[in-house]
Structures are given as C-alpha cells and as structure tokens.
C-alpha cells in the first residue's frame, strides 16, 4: 500500500560512517577526560576503539566523493 523508495547512496553511507566515527572518537575522549578520578589514562580497549573510530571515519571520507552510486 505505502511504498517508500529510497536509494542508499555511497555518499549517504560515507557521511554516516564519518559522523559515527567522529562522534565515537570524541565520545571516548570525553569519557576519558570527564573521568578524572581514575588513574591510568587511555587503556588498550580504548585504544582499539579509537583506532576503529578513526578507521570508520576515514572509510567514510573515501566514500563521500563517489556520489550517487548505489551502496
């Protein structure tokens, strides 16, 4: 009855990956900065999460110029 036709483009996917990676990266850093009572800084799990967020953001940046091609 109701048909919504939306093509998921590489630009949309790239923007979502970039924003997700950026927000995740900033969120992890914010948690580390706000939790000042804890010693030790950024641990191994946080380093892996930060690396994955950076990788997602970089992948998103590479997809944005591909434009309106279907993802």
Phi and psi restraints in degrees (range 20) as a CNS / XPLOR table:
assign (resid 1 and name C) (resid 2 and name N)
       (resid 2 and name CA) (resid 2 and name C) 1.0 -102.8 20.0 2
assign (resid 2 and name N) (resid 2 and name CA)
       (resid 2 and name C) (resid 3 and name N) 1.0 124.1 20.0 2
assign (resid 2 and name C) (resid 3 and name N)
       (resid 3 and name CA) (resid 3 and name C) 1.0 -122.3 20.0 2
assign (resid 3 and name N) (resid 3 and name CA)
       (resid 3 and name C) (resid 4 and name N) 1.0 116.2 20.0 2
assign (resid 3 and name C) (resid 4 and name N)
       (resid 4 and name CA) (resid 4 and name C) 1.0 -104.6 20.0 2
assign (resid 4 and name N) (resid 4 and name CA)
       (resid 4 and name C) (resid 5 and name N) 1.0 119.4 20.0 2
assign (resid 4 and name C) (resid 5 and name N)
       (resid 5 and name CA) (resid 5 and name C) 1.0 -110.1 20.0 2
assign (resid 5 and name N) (resid 5 and name CA)
       (resid 5 and name C) (resid 6 and name N) 1.0 109.1 20.0 2
assign (resid 5 and name C) (resid 6 and name N)
       (resid 6 and name CA) (resid 6 and name C) 1.0 -131.1 20.0 2
assign (resid 6 and name N) (resid 6 and name CA)
       (resid 6 and name C) (resid 7 and name N) 1.0 127.3 20.0 2
assign (resid 6 and name C) (resid 7 and name N)
       (resid 7 and name CA) (resid 7 and name C) 1.0 -92.3 20.0 2
assign (resid 7 and name N) (resid 7 and name CA)
       (resid 7 and name C) (resid 8 and name N) 1.0 122.4 20.0 2
assign (resid 7 and name C) (resid 8 and name N)
       (resid 8 and name CA) (resid 8 and name C) 1.0 -81.5 20.0 2
assign (resid 8 and name N) (resid 8 and name CA)
       (resid 8 and name C) (resid 9 and name N) 1.0 108.7 20.0 2
assign (resid 8 and name C) (resid 9 and name N)
       (resid 9 and name CA) (resid 9 and name C) 1.0 -92.4 20.0 2
assign (resid 9 and name N) (resid 9 and name CA)
       (resid 9 and name C) (resid 10 and name N) 1.0 166.7 20.0 2
assign (resid 9 and name C) (resid 10 and name N)
       (resid 10 and name CA) (resid 10 and name C) 1.0 -67.8 20.0 2
assign (resid 10 and name N) (resid 10 and name CA)
       (resid 10 and name C) (resid 11 and name N) 1.0 -31.4 20.0 2
assign (resid 10 and name C) (resid 11 and name N)
       (resid 11 and name CA) (resid 11 and name C) 1.0 -64.6 20.0 2
assign (resid 11 and name N) (resid 11 and name CA)
       (resid 11 and name C) (resid 12 and name N) 1.0 -43.8 20.0 2
assign (resid 11 and name C) (resid 12 and name N)
       (resid 12 and name CA) (resid 12 and name C) 1.0 -63.2 20.0 2
assign (resid 12 and name N) (resid 12 and name CA)
       (resid 12 and name C) (resid 13 and name N) 1.0 -45.0 20.0 2
assign (resid 12 and name C) (resid 13 and name N)
       (resid 13 and name CA) (resid 13 and name C) 1.0 -62.2 20.0 2
assign (resid 13 and name N) (resid 13 and name CA)
       (resid 13 and name C) (resid 14 and name N) 1.0 -41.7 20.0 2
assign (resid 13 and name C) (resid 14 and name N)
       (resid 14 and name CA) (resid 14 and name C) 1.0 -62.6 20.0 2
assign (resid 14 and name N) (resid 14 and name CA)
       (resid 14 and name C) (resid 15 and name N) 1.0 -43.0 20.0 2
assign (resid 14 and name C) (resid 15 and name N)
       (resid 15 and name CA) (resid 15 and name C) 1.0 -64.7 20.0 2
assign (resid 15 and name N) (resid 15 and name CA)
       (resid 15 and name C) (resid 16 and name N) 1.0 -41.2 20.0 2
assign (resid 15 and name C) (resid 16 and name N)
       (resid 16 and name CA) (resid 16 and name C) 1.0 -64.6 20.0 2
assign (resid 16 and name N) (resid 16 and name CA)
       (resid 16 and name C) (resid 17 and name N) 1.0 -42.5 20.0 2
assign (resid 16 and name C) (resid 17 and name N)
       (resid 17 and name CA) (resid 17 and name C) 1.0 -65.9 20.0 2
assign (resid 17 and name N) (resid 17 and name CA)
       (resid 17 and name C) (resid 18 and name N) 1.0 -42.9 20.0 2
assign (resid 17 and name C) (resid 18 and name N)
       (resid 18 and name CA) (resid 18 and name C) 1.0 -63.0 20.0 2
assign (resid 18 and name N) (resid 18 and name CA)
       (resid 18 and name C) (resid 19 and name N) 1.0 -48.7 20.0 2
assign (resid 18 and name C) (resid 19 and name N)
       (resid 19 and name CA) (resid 19 and name C) 1.0 -65.8 20.0 2
assign (resid 19 and name N) (resid 19 and name CA)
       (resid 19 and name C) (resid 20 and name N) 1.0 -39.9 20.0 2
assign (resid 19 and name C) (resid 20 and name N)
       (resid 20 and name CA) (resid 20 and name C) 1.0 -63.1 20.0 2
assign (resid 20 and name N) (resid 20 and name CA)
       (resid 20 and name C) (resid 21 and name N) 1.0 -44.0 20.0 2
assign (resid 20 and name C) (resid 21 and name N)
       (resid 21 and name CA) (resid 21 and name C) 1.0 -64.5 20.0 2
assign (resid 21 and name N) (resid 21 and name CA)
       (resid 21 and name C) (resid 22 and name N) 1.0 -42.4 20.0 2
assign (resid 21 and name C) (resid 22 and name N)
       (resid 22 and name CA) (resid 22 and name C) 1.0 -66.0 20.0 2
assign (resid 22 and name N) (resid 22 and name CA)
       (resid 22 and name C) (resid 23 and name N) 1.0 -45.6 20.0 2
assign (resid 22 and name C) (resid 23 and name N)
       (resid 23 and name CA) (resid 23 and name C) 1.0 -65.5 20.0 2
assign (resid 23 and name N) (resid 23 and name CA)
       (resid 23 and name C) (resid 24 and name N) 1.0 -40.7 20.0 2
assign (resid 23 and name C) (resid 24 and name N)
       (resid 24 and name CA) (resid 24 and name C) 1.0 -63.0 20.0 2
assign (resid 24 and name N) (resid 24 and name CA)
       (resid 24 and name C) (resid 25 and name N) 1.0 -44.5 20.0 2
assign (resid 24 and name C) (resid 25 and name N)
       (resid 25 and name CA) (resid 25 and name C) 1.0 -60.9 20.0 2
assign (resid 25 and name N) (resid 25 and name CA)
       (resid 25 and name C) (resid 26 and name N) 1.0 -49.3 20.0 2
assign (resid 25 and name C) (resid 26 and name N)
       (resid 26 and name CA) (resid 26 and name C) 1.0 -66.3 20.0 2
assign (resid 26 and name N) (resid 26 and name CA)
       (resid 26 and name C) (resid 27 and name N) 1.0 -34.4 20.0 2
assign (resid 26 and name C) (resid 27 and name N)
       (resid 27 and name CA) (resid 27 and name C) 1.0 -65.2 20.0 2
assign (resid 27 and name N) (resid 27 and name CA)
       (resid 27 and name C) (resid 28 and name N) 1.0 -42.5 20.0 2
assign (resid 27 and name C) (resid 28 and name N)
       (resid 28 and name CA) (resid 28 and name C) 1.0 -65.2 20.0 2
assign (resid 28 and name N) (resid 28 and name CA)
       (resid 28 and name C) (resid 29 and name N) 1.0 -42.7 20.0 2
assign (resid 28 and name C) (resid 29 and name N)
       (resid 29 and name CA) (resid 29 and name C) 1.0 -65.5 20.0 2
assign (resid 29 and name N) (resid 29 and name CA)
       (resid 29 and name C) (resid 30 and name N) 1.0 -39.1 20.0 2
assign (resid 29 and name C) (resid 30 and name N)
       (resid 30 and name CA) (resid 30 and name C) 1.0 -64.7 20.0 2
assign (resid 30 and name N) (resid 30 and name CA)
       (resid 30 and name C) (resid 31 and name N) 1.0 -41.3 20.0 2
assign (resid 30 and name C) (resid 31 and name N)
       (resid 31 and name CA) (resid 31 and name C) 1.0 -61.7 20.0 2
assign (resid 31 and name N) (resid 31 and name CA)
       (resid 31 and name C) (resid 32 and name N) 1.0 -41.4 20.0 2
assign (resid 31 and name C) (resid 32 and name N)
       (resid 32 and name CA) (resid 32 and name C) 1.0 -66.7 20.0 2
assign (resid 32 and name N) (resid 32 and name CA)
       (resid 32 and name C) (resid 33 and name N) 1.0 -38.5 20.0 2
assign (resid 32 and name C) (resid 33 and name N)
       (resid 33 and name CA) (resid 33 and name C) 1.0 -73.2 20.0 2
assign (resid 33 and name N) (resid 33 and name CA)
       (resid 33 and name C) (resid 34 and name N) 1.0 -35.8 20.0 2
assign (resid 33 and name C) (resid 34 and name N)
       (resid 34 and name CA) (resid 34 and name C) 1.0 -77.5 20.0 2
assign (resid 34 and name N) (resid 34 and name CA)
       (resid 34 and name C) (resid 35 and name N) 1.0 -23.3 20.0 2
assign (resid 34 and name C) (resid 35 and name N)
       (resid 35 and name CA) (resid 35 and name C) 1.0 -91.8 20.0 2
assign (resid 35 and name N) (resid 35 and name CA)
       (resid 35 and name C) (resid 36 and name N) 1.0 64.7 20.0 2
assign (resid 35 and name C) (resid 36 and name N)
       (resid 36 and name CA) (resid 36 and name C) 1.0 -74.9 20.0 2
assign (resid 36 and name N) (resid 36 and name CA)
       (resid 36 and name C) (resid 37 and name N) 1.0 -18.0 20.0 2
assign (resid 36 and name C) (resid 37 and name N)
       (resid 37 and name CA) (resid 37 and name C) 1.0 -75.6 20.0 2
assign (resid 37 and name N) (resid 37 and name CA)
       (resid 37 and name C) (resid 38 and name N) 1.0 -13.0 20.0 2
assign (resid 37 and name C) (resid 38 and name N)
       (resid 38 and name CA) (resid 38 and name C) 1.0 -95.4 20.0 2
assign (resid 38 and name N) (resid 38 and name CA)
       (resid 38 and name C) (resid 39 and name N) 1.0 139.1 20.0 2
assign (resid 38 and name C) (resid 39 and name N)
       (resid 39 and name CA) (resid 39 and name C) 1.0 -97.1 20.0 2
assign (resid 39 and name N) (resid 39 and name CA)
       (resid 39 and name C) (resid 40 and name N) 1.0 160.8 20.0 2
assign (resid 39 and name C) (resid 40 and name N)
       (resid 40 and name CA) (resid 40 and name C) 1.0 114.9 20.0 2
assign (resid 40 and name N) (resid 40 and name CA)
       (resid 40 and name C) (resid 41 and name N) 1.0 -18.9 20.0 2
assign (resid 40 and name C) (resid 41 and name N)
       (resid 41 and name CA) (resid 41 and name C) 1.0 69.9 20.0 2
assign (resid 41 and name N) (resid 41 and name CA)
       (resid 41 and name C) (resid 42 and name N) 1.0 -147.2 20.0 2
assign (resid 41 and name C) (resid 42 and name N)
       (resid 42 and name CA) (resid 42 and name C) 1.0 -85.0 20.0 2
assign (resid 42 and name N) (resid 42 and name CA)
       (resid 42 and name C) (resid 43 and name N) 1.0 120.9 20.0 2
assign (resid 42 and name C) (resid 43 and name N)
       (resid 43 and name CA) (resid 43 and name C) 1.0 -87.7 20.0 2
assign (resid 43 and name N) (resid 43 and name CA)
       (resid 43 and name C) (resid 44 and name N) 1.0 179.8 20.0 2
assign (resid 43 and name C) (resid 44 and name N)
       (resid 44 and name CA) (resid 44 and name C) 1.0 -61.8 20.0 2
assign (resid 44 and name N) (resid 44 and name CA)
       (resid 44 and name C) (resid 45 and name N) 1.0 -38.8 20.0 2
assign (resid 44 and name C) (resid 45 and name N)
       (resid 45 and name CA) (resid 45 and name C) 1.0 -67.0 20.0 2
assign (resid 45 and name N) (resid 45 and name CA)
       (resid 45 and name C) (resid 46 and name N) 1.0 -38.8 20.0 2
assign (resid 45 and name C) (resid 46 and name N)
       (resid 46 and name CA) (resid 46 and name C) 1.0 -67.6 20.0 2
assign (resid 46 and name N) (resid 46 and name CA)
       (resid 46 and name C) (resid 47 and name N) 1.0 -35.8 20.0 2
assign (resid 46 and name C) (resid 47 and name N)
       (resid 47 and name CA) (resid 47 and name C) 1.0 -64.2 20.0 2
assign (resid 47 and name N) (resid 47 and name CA)
       (resid 47 and name C) (resid 48 and name N) 1.0 -41.0 20.0 2
assign (resid 47 and name C) (resid 48 and name N)
       (resid 48 and name CA) (resid 48 and name C) 1.0 -65.2 20.0 2
assign (resid 48 and name N) (resid 48 and name CA)
       (resid 48 and name C) (resid 49 and name N) 1.0 -43.5 20.0 2
assign (resid 48 and name C) (resid 49 and name N)
       (resid 49 and name CA) (resid 49 and name C) 1.0 -64.3 20.0 2
assign (resid 49 and name N) (resid 49 and name CA)
       (resid 49 and name C) (resid 50 and name N) 1.0 -40.0 20.0 2
assign (resid 49 and name C) (resid 50 and name N)
       (resid 50 and name CA) (resid 50 and name C) 1.0 -63.9 20.0 2
assign (resid 50 and name N) (resid 50 and name CA)
       (resid 50 and name C) (resid 51 and name N) 1.0 -41.7 20.0 2
assign (resid 50 and name C) (resid 51 and name N)
       (resid 51 and name CA) (resid 51 and name C) 1.0 -64.0 20.0 2
assign (resid 51 and name N) (resid 51 and name CA)
       (resid 51 and name C) (resid 52 and name N) 1.0 -40.3 20.0 2
assign (resid 51 and name C) (resid 52 and name N)
       (resid 52 and name CA) (resid 52 and name C) 1.0 -66.9 20.0 2
assign (resid 52 and name N) (resid 52 and name CA)
       (resid 52 and name C) (resid 53 and name N) 1.0 -37.2 20.0 2
assign (resid 52 and name C) (resid 53 and name N)
       (resid 53 and name CA) (resid 53 and name C) 1.0 -65.3 20.0 2
assign (resid 53 and name N) (resid 53 and name CA)
       (resid 53 and name C) (resid 54 and name N) 1.0 -42.0 20.0 2
assign (resid 53 and name C) (resid 54 and name N)
       (resid 54 and name CA) (resid 54 and name C) 1.0 -64.8 20.0 2
assign (resid 54 and name N) (resid 54 and name CA)
       (resid 54 and name C) (resid 55 and name N) 1.0 -41.8 20.0 2
assign (resid 54 and name C) (resid 55 and name N)
       (resid 55 and name CA) (resid 55 and name C) 1.0 -63.1 20.0 2
assign (resid 55 and name N) (resid 55 and name CA)
       (resid 55 and name C) (resid 56 and name N) 1.0 -41.2 20.0 2
assign (resid 55 and name C) (resid 56 and name N)
       (resid 56 and name CA) (resid 56 and name C) 1.0 -64.9 20.0 2
assign (resid 56 and name N) (resid 56 and name CA)
       (resid 56 and name C) (resid 57 and name N) 1.0 -41.8 20.0 2
assign (resid 56 and name C) (resid 57 and name N)
       (resid 57 and name CA) (resid 57 and name C) 1.0 -65.2 20.0 2
assign (resid 57 and name N) (resid 57 and name CA)
       (resid 57 and name C) (resid 58 and name N) 1.0 -42.0 20.0 2
assign (resid 57 and name C) (resid 58 and name N)
       (resid 58 and name CA) (resid 58 and name C) 1.0 -66.4 20.0 2
assign (resid 58 and name N) (resid 58 and name CA)
       (resid 58 and name C) (resid 59 and name N) 1.0 -39.7 20.0 2
assign (resid 58 and name C) (resid 59 and name N)
       (resid 59 and name CA) (resid 59 and name C) 1.0 -62.3 20.0 2
assign (resid 59 and name N) (resid 59 and name CA)
       (resid 59 and name C) (resid 60 and name N) 1.0 -41.3 20.0 2
assign (resid 59 and name C) (resid 60 and name N)
       (resid 60 and name CA) (resid 60 and name C) 1.0 -62.4 20.0 2
assign (resid 60 and name N) (resid 60 and name CA)
       (resid 60 and name C) (resid 61 and name N) 1.0 -40.7 20.0 2
assign (resid 60 and name C) (resid 61 and name N)
       (resid 61 and name CA) (resid 61 and name C) 1.0 -63.8 20.0 2
assign (resid 61 and name N) (resid 61 and name CA)
       (resid 61 and name C) (resid 62 and name N) 1.0 -35.5 20.0 2
assign (resid 61 and name C) (resid 62 and name N)
       (resid 62 and name CA) (resid 62 and name C) 1.0 -73.4 20.0 2
assign (resid 62 and name N) (resid 62 and name CA)
       (resid 62 and name C) (resid 63 and name N) 1.0 -24.1 20.0 2
assign (resid 62 and name C) (resid 63 and name N)
       (resid 63 and name CA) (resid 63 and name C) 1.0 -83.8 20.0 2
assign (resid 63 and name N) (resid 63 and name CA)
       (resid 63 and name C) (resid 64 and name N) 1.0 -25.6 20.0 2
assign (resid 63 and name C) (resid 64 and name N)
       (resid 64 and name CA) (resid 64 and name C) 1.0 -58.0 20.0 2
assign (resid 64 and name N) (resid 64 and name CA)
       (resid 64 and name C) (resid 65 and name N) 1.0 -45.8 20.0 2
assign (resid 64 and name C) (resid 65 and name N)
       (resid 65 and name CA) (resid 65 and name C) 1.0 -67.9 20.0 2
assign (resid 65 and name N) (resid 65 and name CA)
       (resid 65 and name C) (resid 66 and name N) 1.0 -12.4 20.0 2
assign (resid 65 and name C) (resid 66 and name N)
       (resid 66 and name CA) (resid 66 and name C) 1.0 -72.9 20.0 2
assign (resid 66 and name N) (resid 66 and name CA)
       (resid 66 and name C) (resid 67 and name N) 1.0 -12.7 20.0 2
assign (resid 66 and name C) (resid 67 and name N)
       (resid 67 and name CA) (resid 67 and name C) 1.0 71.9 20.0 2
assign (resid 67 and name N) (resid 67 and name CA)
       (resid 67 and name C) (resid 68 and name N) 1.0 -132.0 20.0 2
assign (resid 67 and name C) (resid 68 and name N)
       (resid 68 and name CA) (resid 68 and name C) 1.0 -90.9 20.0 2
assign (resid 68 and name N) (resid 68 and name CA)
       (resid 68 and name C) (resid 69 and name N) 1.0 15.4 20.0 2
assign (resid 68 and name C) (resid 69 and name N)
       (resid 69 and name CA) (resid 69 and name C) 1.0 -69.4 20.0 2
assign (resid 69 and name N) (resid 69 and name CA)
       (resid 69 and name C) (resid 70 and name N) 1.0 144.4 20.0 2
assign (resid 69 and name C) (resid 70 and name N)
       (resid 70 and name CA) (resid 70 and name C) 1.0 -67.6 20.0 2
assign (resid 70 and name N) (resid 70 and name CA)
       (resid 70 and name C) (resid 71 and name N) 1.0 142.1 20.0 2
